[in-house]
Amino acid sequence: MLRIVLGVVGGFIAWLMVWVASEKVIGAIWPTFGAHQRAFEEAIKNGSGASGFTADTAMLLTQLILGIIVSVLAGTLAALIAGENSRAPLFFGILLLAMGIAKAVMSWQYVPIWYHIVFTAMLLPLAIIGGKLVNTTT
């Protein structure tokens, strides 16, 4: 049970670290992406009128692709740490889903509904898929 908890926590911490680092790297390579992210963060912090933020479809699709990659990788890590590929990725995915719902609520007015639905709906299944990539039979 302890390994499952460690897998969930490790997967979540890894997800956050890789997500933030990836956004920074993409923003450095693609300045438009970085500017979009800063405007979004400003809108969340101060309200949409303060920054004039408008969601851009290319940026949102980039976020979705990033979410797919990071969620699968973190689900894999959760399974590796736990030494099993069913419960840890499932519980990690549920935690990710809860955080995704919280983020959707926080940013609801700034991003189109299709993005909220797709991003939030993909988190749990991708974490489970990532876990299934780990063969835990000996």
VEXPA-363206 format. One record per residue: x, y, z of N, C-alpha, C, CB in turn; residue in three letters. Coordinates in steps of 0.1 Angstrom, whole numbers, padded with zeros to 4 digits, always signed. Glycine has a CB too. Layout:
BEGIN
XYZXYZXYZXYZala
...
% end
This chain:
BEGIN
+0008-0012+0000+0000+0000+0000+0009+0013+0000-0009+0000+0012met
+0020+0012+0008+0029+0024+0008+0035+0027-0005+0040+0021+0019leu
+0038+0016-0013+0044+0018-0026+0034+0025-0036+0049+0005-0032arg
+0021+0021-0034+0011+0027-0042+0009+0042-0039-0003+0020-0040ile
+0009+0045-0026+0009+0060-0022+0021+0067-0028+0008+0061-0007val
+0033+0061-0026+0045+0067-0032+0044+0069-0047+0057+0059-0028leu
+0038+0059-0054+0037+0060-0068+0028+0071-0072+0031+0047-0074gly
+0017+0073-0065+0007+0084-0068+0014+0097-0065-0006+0082-0059val
+0020+0099-0054+0027+0111-0051+0038+0114-0060+0032+0111-0036val
+0046+0104-0063+0058+0106-0072+0053+0109-0086+0066+0093-0073gly
+0042+0102-0091+0037+0106-0104+0032+0120-0105+0026+0096-0107gly
+0025+0124-0094+0019+0138-0094+0030+0148-0094+0010+0139-0082phe
+0040+0146-0085+0051+0156-0085+0059+0156-0098+0061+0152-0073ile
+0061+0145-0104+0068+0144-0117+0059+0151-0127+0070+0129-0121ala
+0046+0149-0127+0037+0156-0137+0039+0171-0136+0022+0152-0135trp
+0038+0176-0124+0039+0190-0122+0053+0196-0126+0037+0194-0107leu
+0063+0189-0123+0077+0193-0126+0079+0193-0141+0087+0185-0120met
+0075+0182-0148+0077+0181-0162+0068+0191-0170+0074+0167-0167val
+0055+0193-0165+0046+0203-0171+0052+0217-0171+0033+0203-0164trp
+0056+0221-0159+0062+0235-0157+0075+0236-0165+0064+0238-0142val
+0084+0227-0165+0096+0228-0172+0093+0228-0187+0105+0216-0168ala
+0084+0219-0192+0081+0219-0206+0075+0232-0211+0071+0207-0209ser
+0066+0238-0203+0061+0251-0207+0072+0262-0208+0050+0256-0196glu
+0081+0261-0199+0092+0271-0199+0101+0269-0211+0101+0270-0186lys
+0104+0256-0214+0112+0253-0226+0105+0257-0239+0116+0238-0226val
+0093+0253-0240+0085+0256-0252+0084+0272-0253+0071+0250-0252ile
+0082+0279-0242+0081+0293-0242+0094+0300-0247+0077+0298-0229gly
+0105+0294-0243+0118+0299-0247+0121+0297-0262+0129+0293-0239ala
+0117+0285-0267+0119+0282-0281+0109+0289-0290+0118+0266-0283ile
+0097+0290-0285+0086+0296-0293+0080+0308-0285+0074+0286-0295trp
+0086+0320-0287+0082+0332-0279+0067+0335-0279+0090+0344-0284pro
+0060+0332-0289+0046+0335-0290+0039+0326-0279+0040+0332-0303thr
+0043+0314-0277+0038+0305-0267+0040+0311-0253+0043+0291-0268phe
+0053+0315-0251+0056+0321-0238+0048+0334-0235+0071+0325-0238gly
+0046+0342-0245+0038+0354-0243+0024+0351-0240+0039+0363-0255ala
+0018+0341-0247+0005+0336-0244+0003+0331-0230+0001+0325-0254his
+0013+0323-0225+0013+0318-0212+0013+0329-0201+0024+0308-0209gln
+0022+0339-0204+0023+0350-0194+0010+0358-0194+0034+0359-0198arg
+0003+0360-0205-0009+0367-0206-0020+0359-0199-0014+0370-0221ala
-0020+0346-0200-0030+0337-0193-0028+0338-0178-0029+0323-0198phe
-0016+0337-0174-0013+0338-0159-0017+0352-0154+0002+0336-0157glu
-0015+0362-0162-0019+0376-0158-0034+0377-0157-0013+0386-0168glu
-0041+0371-0166-0056+0371-0166-0061+0364-0154-0061+0365-0179ala
-0055+0352-0151-0059+0345-0139-0057+0353-0126-0052+0331-0138ile
-0045+0359-0126-0042+0367-0114-0050+0380-0112-0027+0370-0115lys
-0052+0387-0123-0058+0400-0122-0071+0402-0129-0049+0410-0128asn
-0076+0392-0135-0089+0393-0143-0086+0396-0158-0097+0404-0137gly
-0095+0391-0166-0093+0392-0180-0091+0406-0186-0104+0385-0188ser
-0098+0416-0180-0097+0430-0184-0083+0436-0183-0107+0438-0177gly
-0075+0431-0173-0062+0436-0170-0052+0433-0181-0057+0431-0157ala
-0053+0421-0187-0043+0417-0197-0048+0417-0211-0038+0404-0193ser
-0061+0417-0213-0067+0415-0226-0065+0401-0232-0062+0426-0235gly
-0064+0391-0224-0061+0378-0228-0072+0372-0237-0058+0369-0216phe
-0067+0366-0248-0076+0359-0257-0070+0345-0260-0079+0366-0270thr
-0077+0334-0257-0071+0321-0259-0069+0319-0274-0080+0310-0254ala
-0057+0313-0278-0053+0310-0291-0054+0295-0294-0039+0316-0294asp
-0061+0291-0304-0062+0277-0307-0049+0269-0308-0071+0275-0319thr
-0039+0275-0315-0027+0268-0316-0020+0266-0303-0017+0276-0325ala
-0021+0275-0294-0015+0274-0281-0023+0263-0272-0016+0288-0273met
-0036+0263-0274-0044+0253-0267-0041+0239-0272-0059+0256-0268leu
-0039+0238-0285-0036+0224-0290-0022+0220-0285-0036+0225-0306leu
-0013+0230-0284+0000+0227-0279-0001+0222-0264+0010+0239-0280thr
-0009+0228-0257-0012+0224-0243-0018+0210-0242-0021+0234-0236gln
-0027+0207-0251-0032+0193-0252-0022+0183-0255-0044+0193-0262leu
-0013+0186-0265-0003+0176-0268+0007+0174-0256+0005+0181-0281ile
+0010+0185-0250+0019+0185-0238+0012+0177-0227+0022+0199-0233leu
-0001+0179-0225-0008+0171-0215-0009+0156-0218-0023+0176-0214gly
-0010+0153-0230-0010+0138-0234+0004+0132-0230-0012+0137-0249ile
+0015+0138-0234+0028+0133-0232+0031+0132-0217+0038+0142-0239ile
+0028+0143-0210+0032+0144-0196+0023+0134-0188+0030+0158-0190val
+0010+0132-0191+0002+0124-0184+0005+0109-0186-0013+0126-0188ser
+0009+0105-0198+0013+0091-0200+0026+0089-0193+0015+0089-0215val
+0036+0098-0194+0049+0096-0187+0047+0095-0172+0058+0107-0190leu
+0039+0103-0166+0037+0103-0152+0029+0091-0147+0030+0116-0147ala
+0020+0086-0155+0013+0074-0152+0023+0062-0152+0001+0071-0162gly
+0032+0062-0162+0042+0052-0162+0051+0052-0150+0051+0053-0175thr
+0055+0064-0146+0063+0066-0134+0056+0061-0122+0068+0080-0132leu
+0043+0064-0120+0035+0060-0109+0035+0045-0108+0021+0065-0110ala
+0033+0038-0119+0034+0023-0119+0047+0018-0116+0029+0018-0133ala
+0058+0024-0121+0071+0019-0118+0074+0020-0103+0082+0027-0126leu
+0071+0032-0098+0074+0034-0083+0066+0024-0075+0070+0048-0079ile
+0053+0022-0078+0044+0013-0071+0047-0002-0073+0030+0016-0074ala
+0053-0005-0084+0056-0019-0087+0044-0026-0092+0062-0026-0075gly
+0033-0019-0096+0021-0025-0101+0015-0015-0110+0011-0029-0089glu
+0007-0020-0120+0003-0011-0131-0012-0008-0131+0007-0016-0144asn
-0019-0011-0120-0034-0008-0121-0038+0002-0110-0041-0021-0119ser
-0036+0000-0098-0041+0009-0088-0034+0022-0087-0040+0002-0074arg
-0020+0022-0088-0013+0035-0087-0016+0044-0098+0002+0032-0086ala
-0016+0039-0111-0020+0049-0122-0035+0053-0121-0018+0042-0135pro
-0043+0044-0116-0057+0048-0114-0059+0059-0104-0066+0036-0110leu
-0053+0057-0092-0054+0067-0082-0047+0080-0086-0048+0062-0068phe
-0035+0079-0092-0028+0091-0098-0037+0098-0108-0015+0087-0104phe
-0044+0091-0116-0053+0097-0126-0065+0104-0120-0058+0086-0136gly
-0070+0098-0109-0081+0105-0102-0076+0118-0095-0087+0095-0091ile
-0064+0117-0090-0058+0130-0084-0056+0140-0095-0045+0127-0077leu
-0051+0136-0106-0049+0145-0118-0062+0150-0123-0042+0137-0129leu
-0073+0142-0123-0086+0146-0127-0091+0157-0118-0095+0134-0128leu
-0090+0155-0105-0094+0165-0095-0087+0178-0097-0092+0160-0081ala
-0074+0178-0099-0067+0190-0102-0071+0196-0115-0052+0187-0101met
-0074+0188-0125-0078+0193-0138-0091+0200-0137-0079+0182-0148gly
-0100+0195-0129-0113+0201-0127-0112+0214-0119-0123+0192-0119ile
-0103+0214-0109-0100+0227-0102-0095+0238-0112-0091+0225-0090ala
-0085+0234-0120-0080+0243-0130-0090+0248-0140-0068+0237-0137lys
-0099+0239-0144-0109+0243-0154-0119+0253-0147-0117+0230-0158ala
-0122+0251-0135-0131+0260-0127-0124+0274-0126-0135+0255-0113val
-0111+0274-0123-0104+0286-0121-0102+0294-0134-0090+0283-0115met
-0101+0287-0145-0099+0294-0158-0111+0293-0168-0086+0288-0165ser
-0122+0289-0163-0134+0287-0171-0137+0299-0181-0146+0285-0163trp
-0136+0311-0176-0140+0322-0185-0129+0326-0195-0143+0334-0176gln
-0117+0321-0194-0106+0325-0203-0104+0315-0214-0094+0326-0195tyr
-0109+0303-0213-0106+0293-0223-0119+0287-0228-0096+0282-0217val
-0119+0283-0241-0132+0277-0247-0135+0264-0240-0130+0275-0262pro
-0148+0261-0240-0153+0250-0233-0148+0237-0239-0169+0249-0234ile
-0145+0236-0252-0140+0224-0258-0127+0220-0252-0139+0226-0273trp
-0119+0230-0249-0105+0228-0243-0107+0222-0229-0097+0241-0243tyr
-0116+0228-0221-0118+0223-0208-0122+0208-0208-0128+0231-0200his
-0132+0205-0217-0137+0192-0218-0126+0182-0222-0149+0191-0228ile
-0119+0185-0233-0109+0176-0238-0098+0174-0228-0104+0181-0251val
-0093+0185-0223-0081+0184-0214-0085+0176-0201-0076+0198-0210phe
-0096+0179-0195-0100+0173-0183-0103+0158-0185-0112+0180-0176thr
-0110+0155-0196-0114+0141-0199-0103+0132-0202-0124+0141-0210ala
-0092+0138-0207-0081+0129-0211-0071+0125-0200-0073+0136-0222met
-0072+0132-0189-0062+0130-0178-0062+0116-0172-0064+0140-0167leu
-0074+0111-0168-0075+0098-0162-0071+0087-0171-0089+0096-0156leu
-0077+0087-0183-0074+0076-0192-0059+0075-0196-0082+0076-0205pro
-0053+0087-0198-0039+0087-0202-0030+0083-0191-0035+0101-0206leu
-0033+0086-0178-0026+0081-0167-0027+0066-0166-0031+0087-0154ala
-0038+0060-0169-0040+0046-0169-0032+0039-0180-0055+0042-0170ile
-0033+0045-0192-0025+0040-0203-0010+0040-0200-0028+0048-0216ile
-0006+0051-0194+0008+0052-0190+0012+0040-0181+0012+0065-0184gly
+0003+0038-0171+0006+0027-0162+0006+0013-0169-0005+0026-0151gly
-0002+0011-0179-0003-0001-0186+0010-0004-0195-0015-0002-0195lys
+0018+0006-0197+0030+0005-0204+0041-0002-0196+0035+0018-0209leu
+0038-0003-0183+0048-0010-0174+0043-0025-0172+0048-0003-0160val
+0053-0034-0175+0050-0048-0173+0054-0051-0159+0058-0057-0184asn
+0045-0055-0151+0048-0058-0137+0048-0073-0134+0038-0051-0128thr
+0046-0081-0144+0047-0095-0142+0062-0100-0143+0039-0103-0152thr
+0066-0109-0135+0080-0114-0136+0081-0127-0142+0086-0114-0122thr
% end
